[in-house]
Amino acid sequence: MHLVLDAGNSRIKAGLADAGRIVHALRIDYDRAEAPEHIAGRVLAALPNIPVDRAGLTSVVPPVTGALRDAVATRHGCPTLVIDHRVRLPFTLAYETPHTLGTDRLAAAAAAWALFGRDPEGVPHSVVAVDAGTAVTYEVITRDGRYLGGAIAAGPGLTRQALRAGTAQLPNVEPTLPTRAIGRSTREAIQAGMMFGFLDGVAG
């Protein structure tokens, strides 16, 4: 059994995989003020107590990276492969600063390339991968298998936090899709800006 972990800025996703198929998955939200060891303990405790012989991890929060790696070693006695630009990838990196490339971006690009880089006839295609979390990332892989880079933008939740923290009177509004693009109230206007701005960014 393999354990796969994805630690984002506000949420950790974990799954147990057998023969390439996810057989159990969960998501756990956390606060950055929480102790990394406590976060890792909550994640491992929420998973079924099944023997694991291999683990893989992407993480954009270094303290959580170490805590998860240690927790996996303690519970399962196996090492954790932390994904970064030095691992073997299914494409070549044409990125100017690969050491700064987020592991979440690499994983998203690798998955998109593996799933959609070729059509059923085996013809290669360029791929754009979009991953929407606290930040929204866009990754571009050319049809000849070169990772060019992409873009990073604030996700709807982060946009909401910035509006609330940076203004005196704007209300805290849930990032839900409004029924119209022209807000007829301040609440609707904020929702329209957050959500349609996000969707337009994805659509390009």
Residue frames as a rotation matrix with the C-alpha (Angstrom) as fourth column:
MET 1
0.580 0.815 0.000 0.00
0.815 -0.580 0.000 0.00
0.000 0.000 -1.000 0.00
HIS 2
-0.539 -0.730 0.419 1.25
0.730 -0.654 -0.201 3.49
0.421 0.198 0.885 -0.85
LEU 3
0.285 0.549 -0.786 0.49
0.809 -0.578 -0.110 6.67
-0.515 -0.604 -0.609 1.06
VAL 4
-0.362 -0.343 0.867 0.27
0.774 -0.628 0.074 9.92
0.519 0.698 0.493 -0.92
LEU 5
0.162 0.310 -0.937 0.18
0.837 -0.545 -0.036 13.32
-0.522 -0.779 -0.348 0.78
ASP 6
-0.205 -0.156 0.966 -0.36
0.704 -0.710 0.034 16.84
0.680 0.687 0.255 -0.55
ALA 7
-0.011 0.113 -0.994 0.20
0.908 -0.414 -0.057 19.62
-0.418 -0.903 -0.098 1.98
GLY 8
0.068 0.122 0.990 -1.12
0.662 -0.748 0.046 22.99
0.746 0.653 -0.132 0.84
ASN 9
-0.711 -0.414 0.569 -1.21
-0.014 -0.800 -0.599 26.30
0.703 -0.434 0.563 2.66
SER 10
-0.458 0.606 0.650 -4.49
-0.887 -0.360 -0.290 25.61
0.058 -0.709 0.703 4.44
ARG 11
0.662 0.717 0.217 -5.44
-0.708 0.694 -0.132 22.00
-0.245 -0.066 0.967 3.66
ILE 12
-0.603 -0.786 0.136 -3.77
-0.703 0.604 0.375 18.59
-0.377 0.131 -0.917 3.55
LYS 13
0.568 0.707 -0.421 -5.03
-0.820 0.532 -0.214 15.91
0.073 0.467 0.881 1.21
ALA 14
-0.523 -0.710 0.471 -4.06
-0.745 0.650 0.152 12.30
-0.414 -0.271 -0.869 1.86
GLY 15
0.551 0.710 -0.438 -4.79
-0.830 0.521 -0.200 9.04
0.086 0.474 0.876 0.14
LEU 16
-0.151 -0.515 0.844 -3.99
-0.379 0.819 0.431 5.35
-0.913 -0.254 -0.318 0.26
ALA 17
0.314 0.175 -0.933 -3.21
-0.948 0.015 -0.317 3.84
-0.041 0.984 0.171 -3.14
ASP 18
-0.039 -0.267 0.963 -3.11
-0.190 0.948 0.255 0.20
-0.981 -0.173 -0.088 -4.16
ALA 19
-0.268 -0.164 0.949 -1.97
0.783 0.537 0.314 -0.86
-0.561 0.828 -0.015 -7.64
GLY 20
-0.911 -0.230 0.343 -2.23
0.396 -0.722 0.568 2.73
0.117 0.653 0.749 -8.85
ARG 21
-0.089 0.953 0.289 -5.78
0.339 -0.244 0.909 3.28
0.937 0.179 -0.301 -7.56
ILE 22
-0.755 -0.062 0.653 -6.80
-0.512 -0.566 -0.646 5.52
0.409 -0.822 0.395 -4.66
VAL 23
-0.375 0.609 -0.699 -8.73
0.461 0.777 0.429 3.31
0.804 -0.162 -0.572 -2.23
HIS 24
0.398 0.489 -0.776 -9.15
0.915 -0.274 0.296 5.84
-0.068 -0.828 -0.556 0.59
ALA 25
-0.443 -0.518 0.732 -8.88
0.575 -0.791 -0.211 9.64
0.688 0.327 0.648 0.56
LEU 26
0.420 0.566 -0.710 -9.42
0.899 -0.368 0.238 12.50
-0.127 -0.738 -0.663 2.97
ARG 27
-0.090 -0.394 0.915 -8.94
0.359 -0.870 -0.339 16.25
0.929 0.298 0.219 3.32
ILE 28
0.289 0.113 -0.951 -8.05
0.955 -0.099 0.278 18.04
-0.063 -0.989 -0.137 6.53
ASP 29
0.538 -0.072 0.840 -8.11
0.165 -0.968 -0.189 21.81
0.827 0.240 -0.509 6.95
TYR 30
0.208 -0.505 -0.838 -5.60
0.978 0.113 0.174 23.37
0.007 -0.856 0.518 9.31
ASP 31
0.998 0.040 0.047 -4.47
0.034 -0.991 0.126 26.71
0.052 -0.124 -0.991 10.67
ARG 32
0.371 -0.926 0.064 -0.90
0.154 -0.007 -0.988 27.84
0.916 0.376 0.140 10.07
ALA 33
0.063 -0.321 0.945 -0.70
-0.864 -0.492 -0.110 28.73
0.500 -0.809 -0.309 13.78
GLU 34
0.914 0.320 0.251 -1.18
-0.401 0.807 0.432 25.05
-0.064 -0.496 0.866 14.66
ALA 35
0.045 -0.941 0.335 1.96
-0.681 0.217 0.700 23.10
-0.731 -0.260 -0.631 15.59
PRO 36
-0.092 -0.124 -0.988 3.22
-0.953 0.299 0.051 21.12
0.289 0.946 -0.146 12.56
GLU 37
-0.947 -0.305 -0.098 3.54
-0.258 0.909 -0.326 17.96
0.189 -0.283 -0.940 14.66
HIS 38
-0.507 0.840 0.196 -0.09
-0.124 0.154 -0.980 18.25
-0.853 -0.521 0.026 15.71
ILE 39
0.180 0.528 -0.830 -1.18
-0.910 -0.231 -0.345 18.74
-0.374 0.817 0.439 12.10
ALA 40
-0.444 -0.448 -0.776 0.74
-0.741 0.670 0.037 15.65
0.503 0.591 -0.630 11.00
GLY 41
-0.971 0.086 0.224 -0.66
-0.095 0.719 -0.688 13.64
-0.220 -0.690 -0.690 13.88
ARG 42
-0.134 0.987 -0.086 -4.23
-0.466 -0.140 -0.874 14.56
-0.874 -0.077 0.479 12.95
VAL 43
0.112 0.134 -0.985 -3.67
-0.991 0.083 -0.102 13.49
0.069 0.987 0.142 9.35
LEU 44
-0.706 -0.477 -0.524 -2.16
-0.467 0.869 -0.162 10.12
0.533 0.130 -0.836 10.22
ALA 45
-0.859 0.417 0.296 -4.78
-0.113 0.410 -0.905 9.45
-0.499 -0.811 -0.305 12.91
ALA 46
0.018 0.932 -0.362 -7.58
-0.710 -0.244 -0.661 10.05
-0.704 0.269 0.657 10.40
LEU 47
-0.123 -0.137 -0.983 -6.25
-0.908 0.416 0.056 7.41
0.401 0.899 -0.176 8.00
PRO 48
0.902 0.413 -0.126 -7.04
-0.348 0.868 0.355 3.69
0.256 -0.276 0.926 8.35
ASN 49
0.246 -0.832 0.498 -4.36
-0.795 0.120 0.595 1.81
-0.554 -0.542 -0.632 10.26
ILE 50
0.985 0.051 0.164 -3.17
0.068 0.762 -0.644 -0.15
-0.159 0.645 0.747 7.22
PRO 51
0.199 -0.979 0.043 0.50
0.464 0.133 0.876 -1.10
-0.863 -0.155 0.481 6.68
VAL 52
0.969 0.007 -0.246 2.21
-0.191 -0.611 -0.769 1.25
-0.155 0.792 -0.591 4.22
ASP 53
0.460 -0.850 0.256 5.45
0.725 0.526 0.445 0.38
-0.513 -0.019 0.858 2.47
ARG 54
-0.581 -0.637 0.506 6.01
0.809 -0.521 0.272 3.59
0.091 0.568 0.818 0.53
ALA 55
0.396 0.694 -0.602 5.00
0.698 -0.653 -0.294 7.25
-0.597 -0.304 -0.743 0.86
GLY 56
-0.447 -0.473 0.759 5.16
0.837 -0.522 0.168 10.29
0.316 0.710 0.629 -1.39
LEU 57
0.215 0.455 -0.864 4.69
0.783 -0.609 -0.125 13.92
-0.583 -0.650 -0.487 -0.40
THR 58
-0.280 -0.248 0.927 4.23
0.629 -0.777 -0.018 17.29
0.725 0.578 0.373 -2.06
SER 59
0.363 0.357 -0.861 4.26
0.903 -0.363 0.230 20.25
-0.230 -0.861 -0.454 0.30
VAL 60
0.169 -0.271 0.948 4.47
0.446 -0.836 -0.319 24.02
0.879 0.476 -0.021 0.07
VAL 61
0.735 0.080 0.673 4.91
-0.527 -0.558 0.642 24.46
0.426 -0.826 -0.368 3.86
PRO 62
-0.102 -0.911 -0.399 8.42
-0.398 0.405 -0.823 23.37
0.912 0.075 -0.404 4.95
PRO 63
-0.622 -0.168 0.765 7.63
-0.783 0.152 -0.604 22.83
-0.015 -0.974 -0.226 8.67
VAL 64
0.420 0.843 0.335 4.69
-0.763 0.528 -0.373 20.61
-0.492 -0.099 0.865 7.73
THR 65
0.494 -0.338 -0.801 6.91
-0.599 0.536 -0.595 18.72
0.631 0.774 0.062 5.29
GLY 66
-0.562 -0.826 -0.029 9.26
-0.504 0.371 -0.780 17.64
0.655 -0.424 -0.625 8.05
ALA 67
-0.463 0.451 0.763 6.47
-0.792 0.175 -0.584 16.85
-0.397 -0.875 0.277 10.50
LEU 68
0.647 0.733 -0.209 4.64
-0.742 0.542 -0.395 14.62
-0.177 0.411 0.894 8.01
ARG 69
0.223 -0.659 -0.719 7.83
-0.505 0.553 -0.663 12.84
0.834 0.510 -0.209 7.02
ASP 70
-0.760 -0.531 0.375 8.65
-0.567 0.259 -0.782 12.13
0.319 -0.807 -0.498 10.67
ALA 71
-0.109 0.813 0.572 5.10
-0.849 0.224 -0.479 11.00
-0.518 -0.537 0.666 11.45
VAL 72
0.700 0.322 -0.638 5.10
-0.659 0.635 -0.403 8.55
0.275 0.703 0.656 8.53
ALA 73
-0.210 -0.872 -0.441 8.46
-0.435 0.488 -0.757 7.14
0.875 0.033 -0.482 9.61
THR 74
-0.730 -0.045 0.683 7.22
-0.682 0.130 -0.720 6.69
-0.057 -0.990 -0.126 13.18
ARG 75
0.144 0.919 0.366 3.93
-0.790 0.329 -0.517 5.05
-0.595 -0.215 0.774 12.27
HIS 76
0.928 0.340 -0.153 4.88
-0.348 0.643 -0.682 3.01
-0.134 0.686 0.715 9.22
GLY 77
0.347 -0.877 0.332 8.66
0.019 0.360 0.933 2.73
-0.938 -0.317 0.142 9.39
CYS 78
0.263 -0.247 0.933 9.09
0.942 0.273 -0.193 3.70
-0.207 0.930 0.304 5.75
PRO 79
-0.710 -0.558 -0.429 10.79
0.435 -0.827 0.357 6.67
-0.554 0.067 0.830 4.10
THR 80
0.504 0.854 -0.129 8.83
0.468 -0.396 -0.790 9.42
-0.726 0.338 -0.599 2.38
LEU 81
-0.427 -0.570 0.701 9.78
0.902 -0.216 0.374 10.63
-0.062 0.792 0.607 -1.08
VAL 82
0.176 0.415 -0.893 9.42
0.311 -0.884 -0.350 14.41
-0.934 -0.216 -0.284 -1.06
ILE 83
0.421 0.064 0.905 8.76
0.903 0.061 -0.425 15.57
-0.082 0.996 -0.033 -4.61
ASP 84
0.398 -0.271 -0.877 10.97
-0.077 -0.962 0.262 18.35
-0.914 -0.037 -0.403 -5.96
HIS 85
0.720 -0.066 -0.691 12.77
-0.673 -0.307 -0.673 19.30
-0.167 0.949 -0.266 -9.18
ARG 86
-0.315 -0.949 -0.014 15.48
-0.935 0.308 0.177 16.67
-0.163 0.069 -0.984 -8.57
VAL 87
-0.110 0.322 0.940 13.21
-0.142 0.931 -0.335 13.64
-0.984 -0.170 -0.057 -8.88
ARG 88
-0.930 -0.177 0.323 12.75
0.258 0.313 0.914 11.84
-0.262 0.933 -0.245 -12.20
LEU 89
-0.201 0.866 -0.457 9.94
-0.314 -0.499 -0.807 13.59
-0.928 -0.018 0.373 -14.07
PRO 90
0.130 0.318 0.939 8.00
0.694 0.647 -0.315 12.63
-0.708 0.693 -0.136 -17.22
PHE 91
0.863 0.084 0.499 9.06
0.436 -0.623 -0.649 15.88
0.256 0.778 -0.574 -18.90
THR 92
-0.250 -0.968 -0.025 12.12
0.912 -0.227 -0.343 18.11
0.326 -0.108 0.939 -19.09
LEU 93
0.455 0.365 -0.812 12.29
0.711 -0.699 0.084 21.36
-0.536 -0.615 -0.578 -17.14
ALA 94
-0.169 -0.456 0.874 12.74
0.814 -0.565 -0.138 24.54
0.556 0.688 0.467 -19.17
TYR 95
0.866 0.496 -0.064 12.17
0.405 -0.619 0.673 26.64
0.294 -0.609 -0.737 -16.04
GLU 96
0.314 -0.812 0.492 14.81
-0.143 -0.553 -0.821 29.25
0.939 0.188 -0.290 -15.22
THR 97
-0.457 -0.440 0.773 14.77
-0.813 -0.146 -0.564 28.66
0.361 -0.886 -0.291 -11.44
PRO 98
0.018 0.527 -0.850 13.78
-0.140 0.843 0.520 25.00
0.990 0.109 0.089 -10.89
HIS 99
-0.714 -0.345 -0.609 14.90
0.508 0.343 -0.790 25.13
0.482 -0.874 -0.070 -7.25
THR 100
-0.900 0.436 0.017 12.07
-0.351 -0.700 -0.622 27.62
-0.259 -0.566 0.783 -6.55
LEU 101
-0.487 0.737 -0.469 9.41
-0.528 0.181 0.830 25.53
0.696 0.652 0.301 -8.28
GLY 102
-0.175 0.514 0.840 6.66
-0.959 0.104 -0.263 24.44
-0.222 -0.852 0.474 -5.91
THR 103
-0.941 -0.212 0.265 6.25
-0.185 0.975 0.125 20.72
-0.285 0.069 -0.956 -5.47
ASP 104
-0.087 0.980 0.177 2.49
0.171 0.189 -0.967 21.09
-0.982 -0.054 -0.184 -5.89
ARG 105
0.395 0.181 -0.901 3.07
-0.747 -0.508 -0.429 22.64
-0.535 0.842 -0.066 -9.31
LEU 106
-0.623 -0.689 -0.370 5.38
-0.782 0.525 0.337 19.81
-0.038 0.499 -0.866 -10.35
ALA 107
-0.782 0.364 0.506 2.87
0.138 0.893 -0.428 17.18
-0.607 -0.265 -0.749 -9.24
ALA 108
0.264 0.930 -0.256 -0.01
-0.083 -0.242 -0.967 18.90
-0.961 0.276 0.013 -11.05
ALA 109
0.159 -0.284 -0.946 2.05
-0.950 -0.306 -0.068 19.20
-0.270 0.909 -0.318 -14.23
ALA 110
-0.845 -0.535 0.010 3.18
-0.519 0.824 0.226 15.57
-0.129 0.185 -0.974 -14.07
ALA 111
-0.466 0.751 0.467 -0.37
0.254 0.620 -0.743 14.30
-0.847 -0.228 -0.480 -13.54
ALA 112
0.443 0.663 -0.603 -1.77
-0.371 -0.477 -0.797 16.43
-0.816 0.577 0.035 -16.36
TRP 113
-0.160 -0.598 -0.785 0.96
-0.981 0.010 0.192 15.32
-0.107 0.801 -0.588 -18.73
ALA 114
-0.921 -0.201 0.333 0.48
-0.215 0.977 -0.006 11.65
-0.324 -0.077 -0.943 -17.85
LEU 115
-0.268 0.921 0.283 -3.30
0.354 0.367 -0.860 11.83
-0.896 -0.130 -0.424 -18.29
PHE 116
0.702 0.701 -0.130 -3.69
0.238 -0.403 -0.884 14.22
-0.671 0.589 -0.450 -21.22
GLY 117
-0.044 -0.827 -0.561 -0.30
-0.468 -0.479 0.743 14.54
-0.883 0.295 -0.365 -22.91
ARG 118
-0.961 -0.200 -0.189 -1.29
-0.260 0.435 0.862 12.01
-0.090 0.878 -0.470 -25.57
ASP 119
-0.016 0.991 -0.135 -4.62
-0.995 -0.030 -0.100 11.22
-0.103 0.132 0.986 -27.18
PRO 120
0.538 0.295 0.790 -5.89
-0.395 0.916 -0.072 7.62
-0.744 -0.273 0.609 -27.57
GLU 121
0.978 -0.202 0.043 -3.97
0.126 0.417 -0.900 7.32
0.164 0.886 0.433 -30.86
GLY 122
0.392 -0.880 -0.267 -0.73
0.854 0.241 0.461 8.29
-0.341 -0.409 0.846 -29.12
VAL 123
0.144 -0.303 0.942 -0.48
0.626 -0.709 -0.324 11.75
0.766 0.636 0.087 -30.70
PRO 124
-0.482 -0.394 -0.782 1.20
0.872 -0.301 -0.386 14.19
-0.084 -0.868 0.489 -28.28
HIS 125
0.411 0.637 0.651 -0.57
0.563 -0.740 0.369 17.38
0.717 0.215 -0.663 -27.22
SER 126
-0.714 -0.518 0.472 0.42
-0.012 -0.664 -0.747 20.46
0.700 -0.539 0.468 -25.26
VAL 127
0.080 0.699 -0.711 -1.19
0.813 0.367 0.452 20.60
0.577 -0.614 -0.539 -21.82
VAL 128
-0.460 -0.122 0.879 -2.24
-0.387 -0.864 -0.322 23.36
0.799 -0.489 0.350 -19.43
ALA 129
-0.234 0.336 -0.912 -2.85
0.770 0.637 0.037 22.27
0.594 -0.694 -0.408 -15.82
VAL 130
-0.200 0.264 0.944 -4.86
-0.429 -0.889 0.158 24.44
0.881 -0.373 0.291 -13.41
ASP 131
-0.309 0.060 -0.949 -4.81
0.760 0.615 -0.208 23.79
0.571 -0.786 -0.236 -9.66
ALA 132
-0.034 0.422 0.906 -7.11
-0.221 -0.887 0.405 25.97
0.975 -0.187 0.123 -7.56
GLY 133
0.043 0.012 -0.999 -6.33
0.913 0.405 0.044 26.17
0.405 -0.914 0.006 -3.87
THR 134
0.357 -0.040 -0.933 -5.26
0.597 -0.759 0.261 29.05
-0.719 -0.650 -0.247 -1.63
ALA 135
-0.320 -0.440 -0.839 -3.28
-0.541 -0.642 0.543 30.07
-0.777 0.628 -0.033 -4.70
VAL 136
0.820 0.512 0.255 -4.31
-0.030 0.483 -0.875 29.22
-0.571 0.710 0.412 -8.25
THR 137
-0.241 -0.964 -0.110 -1.46
-0.351 -0.019 0.936 27.82
-0.905 0.264 -0.334 -10.34
TYR 138
0.879 0.411 -0.242 -1.26
-0.341 0.188 -0.921 27.35
-0.333 0.892 0.305 -14.10
GLU 139
-0.093 -0.927 0.363 1.32
-0.212 0.375 0.903 25.01
-0.973 0.007 -0.231 -15.64
VAL 140
0.712 0.270 -0.648 2.23
-0.658 -0.065 -0.750 24.67
-0.245 0.961 0.131 -19.34
ILE 141
-0.147 -0.712 0.687 3.83
-0.061 0.699 0.712 21.58
-0.987 0.063 -0.146 -20.89
THR 142
-0.111 0.045 -0.993 4.56
-0.939 -0.332 0.090 21.57
-0.326 0.942 0.079 -24.62
ARG 143
0.829 0.533 -0.170 3.71
-0.556 0.752 -0.355 18.68
-0.061 0.389 0.919 -26.90
ASP 144
0.353 -0.775 -0.524 7.39
-0.174 0.495 -0.851 17.73
0.919 0.392 0.040 -27.06
GLY 145
0.616 0.018 -0.787 7.45
0.626 0.595 0.504 17.28
0.478 -0.803 0.356 -23.27
ARG 146
-0.609 -0.779 0.149 9.00
0.525 -0.537 -0.661 20.53
0.595 -0.324 0.735 -22.00
TYR 147
0.356 0.650 -0.672 7.69
0.932 -0.294 0.210 22.20
-0.061 -0.701 -0.710 -18.88
LEU 148
-0.090 -0.369 0.925 7.82
0.570 -0.781 -0.256 25.94
0.817 0.504 0.281 -19.62
GLY 149
-0.983 -0.117 -0.142 6.39
0.184 -0.554 -0.812 27.36
0.016 -0.825 0.566 -16.39
GLY 150
-0.183 0.980 0.074 3.10
0.859 0.123 0.497 29.12
0.478 0.154 -0.865 -15.87
ALA 151
-0.347 0.174 0.922 1.39
-0.260 -0.962 0.084 31.61
0.901 -0.210 0.379 -13.60
ILE 152
-0.570 0.191 -0.800 0.43
0.792 0.388 -0.472 31.98
0.220 -0.902 -0.372 -9.94
ALA 153
-0.438 0.510 0.740 -2.55
-0.224 -0.859 0.460 34.00
0.871 0.036 0.490 -8.74
ALA 154
-0.850 0.238 0.470 -4.57
-0.486 -0.010 -0.874 34.43
-0.203 -0.971 0.125 -5.57
GLY 155
-0.739 0.658 -0.147 -7.46
0.548 0.713 0.438 32.01
0.393 0.243 -0.887 -5.19
PRO 156
0.039 0.858 0.513 -10.97
0.133 -0.513 0.848 33.21
0.990 0.035 -0.134 -4.28
GLY 157
0.681 0.230 -0.695 -10.43
0.671 0.182 0.719 32.52
0.292 -0.956 -0.031 -0.58
LEU 158
-0.267 -0.871 -0.412 -7.18
0.928 -0.348 0.136 34.49
-0.262 -0.346 0.901 -0.46
THR 159
-0.637 0.139 0.758 -8.80
0.354 -0.821 0.449 37.33
0.684 0.554 0.474 -2.40
ARG 160
0.486 0.874 -0.008 -11.57
0.331 -0.176 0.927 37.42
0.809 -0.453 -0.374 0.20
GLN 161
0.440 -0.388 -0.809 -9.03
0.886 0.044 0.461 37.60
-0.144 -0.920 0.364 3.03
ALA 162
-0.640 -0.749 0.173 -7.13
0.768 -0.625 0.136 40.42
0.006 0.220 0.975 1.31
LEU 163
-0.286 0.623 0.728 -10.29
0.219 -0.698 0.682 42.47
0.933 0.355 0.063 0.75
ARG 164
0.710 0.603 -0.364 -11.36
0.452 0.006 0.892 42.00
0.540 -0.798 -0.268 4.35
ALA 165
0.288 -0.685 -0.669 -7.94
0.903 -0.039 0.428 42.80
-0.319 -0.728 0.607 5.83
GLY 166
-0.658 -0.719 0.224 -7.10
0.746 -0.582 0.323 45.66
-0.102 0.380 0.919 3.49
THR 167
-0.457 0.572 0.681 -10.35
0.130 -0.714 0.688 47.63
0.880 0.403 0.252 3.63
ALA 168
-0.953 0.051 0.299 -12.29
-0.296 -0.377 -0.877 49.32
0.068 -0.925 0.375 6.39
GLN 169
-0.352 0.926 0.138 -15.89
-0.774 -0.205 -0.600 48.60
-0.527 -0.318 0.788 5.45
LEU 170
-0.175 0.314 -0.933 -16.13
-0.792 0.518 0.323 45.69
0.585 0.796 0.157 3.05
PRO 171
0.503 0.451 0.737 -17.88
-0.820 0.520 0.242 42.67
-0.274 -0.726 0.631 4.60
ASN 172
-0.674 -0.664 0.324 -16.45
-0.569 0.746 0.346 39.17
-0.471 0.049 -0.881 4.81
VAL 173
0.347 0.839 -0.420 -18.22
-0.898 0.168 -0.406 37.31
-0.270 0.518 0.811 1.97
GLU 174
0.155 -0.230 0.961 -18.14
-0.005 0.972 0.234 33.60
-0.988 -0.041 0.150 1.21
PRO 175
-0.585 -0.454 -0.672 -16.54
-0.649 -0.235 0.724 32.88
-0.487 0.859 -0.157 -2.20
THR 176
-0.244 0.594 0.767 -19.63
0.464 0.765 -0.446 31.42
-0.852 0.247 -0.462 -3.87
LEU 177
-0.890 -0.123 0.439 -20.61
0.456 -0.240 0.857 31.91
0.000 0.963 0.270 -7.51
PRO 178
-0.509 0.743 -0.435 -23.29
-0.225 -0.602 -0.766 34.62
-0.831 -0.291 0.474 -7.87
THR 179
0.109 0.668 0.736 -26.18
0.664 0.502 -0.554 34.31
-0.740 0.549 -0.389 -10.29
ARG 180
0.891 0.178 0.417 -25.19
0.437 -0.582 -0.686 37.47
0.121 0.793 -0.597 -12.18
ALA 181
-0.002 -0.990 0.139 -21.97
0.935 -0.052 -0.351 39.23
0.355 0.129 0.926 -13.08
ILE 182
-0.436 -0.070 0.897 -23.19
-0.033 -0.995 -0.094 42.71
0.899 -0.071 0.431 -12.12
GLY 183
-0.623 0.142 -0.770 -23.59
0.757 0.359 -0.546 42.79
0.199 -0.922 -0.331 -8.36
ARG 184
0.048 0.744 0.666 -26.68
0.255 -0.654 0.712 44.64
0.966 0.136 -0.222 -7.17
SER 185
0.987 0.101 0.123 -25.37
-0.089 -0.293 0.952 44.84
0.132 -0.951 -0.280 -3.62
THR 186
0.274 -0.945 0.178 -21.92
-0.958 -0.284 -0.032 45.14
0.081 -0.162 -0.983 -2.06
ARG 187
0.047 -0.205 0.978 -22.02
-0.447 0.871 0.205 41.46
-0.893 -0.446 -0.050 -1.13
GLU 188
0.774 0.297 0.559 -22.92
0.329 0.564 -0.757 40.44
-0.540 0.770 0.339 -4.69
ALA 189
0.866 -0.480 -0.139 -20.29
-0.434 -0.584 -0.686 42.79
0.248 0.655 -0.714 -6.12
ILE 190
0.018 -0.879 0.476 -17.56
-0.934 0.155 0.322 41.18
-0.357 -0.450 -0.819 -4.02
GLN 191
0.189 0.115 0.975 -18.71
-0.012 0.993 -0.115 37.70
-0.982 0.010 0.189 -5.00
ALA 192
0.969 0.193 0.155 -18.75
0.155 0.014 -0.988 38.70
-0.193 0.981 -0.016 -8.67
GLY 193
0.575 -0.813 -0.091 -15.24
-0.792 -0.525 -0.313 40.12
0.207 0.252 -0.945 -8.46
MET 194
-0.112 -0.627 0.771 -13.86
-0.754 0.559 0.345 37.09
-0.648 -0.543 -0.535 -6.64
MET 195
0.084 0.226 0.970 -15.52
0.096 0.967 -0.234 34.34
-0.992 0.113 0.059 -8.61
PHE 196
0.934 0.264 0.240 -15.82
0.254 -0.020 -0.967 35.72
-0.250 0.964 -0.086 -12.13
GLY 197
0.534 -0.831 -0.156 -12.30
-0.845 -0.528 -0.081 37.10
-0.015 0.176 -0.984 -11.87
PHE 198
-0.204 -0.568 0.797 -11.13
-0.528 0.750 0.399 33.61
-0.824 -0.340 -0.453 -10.93
LEU 199
0.383 0.438 0.814 -13.10
0.376 0.730 -0.570 31.94
-0.844 0.524 0.115 -13.73
ASP 200
0.981 -0.057 -0.185 -11.89
-0.187 -0.518 -0.835 34.44
-0.048 0.854 -0.519 -16.33
GLY 201
0.167 -0.982 0.089 -8.34
-0.935 -0.129 0.329 33.79
-0.312 -0.138 -0.940 -15.22
VAL 202
-0.171 -0.161 0.972 -8.81
-0.076 0.986 0.150 30.05
-0.982 -0.049 -0.181 -15.72
ALA 203
0.692 0.533 0.486 -10.45
0.436 0.228 -0.871 30.57
-0.575 0.815 -0.075 -19.12
GLY 204
-0.361 -0.919 0.159 -7.56
0.751 -0.186 0.633 32.81
-0.552 0.348 0.758 -20.19
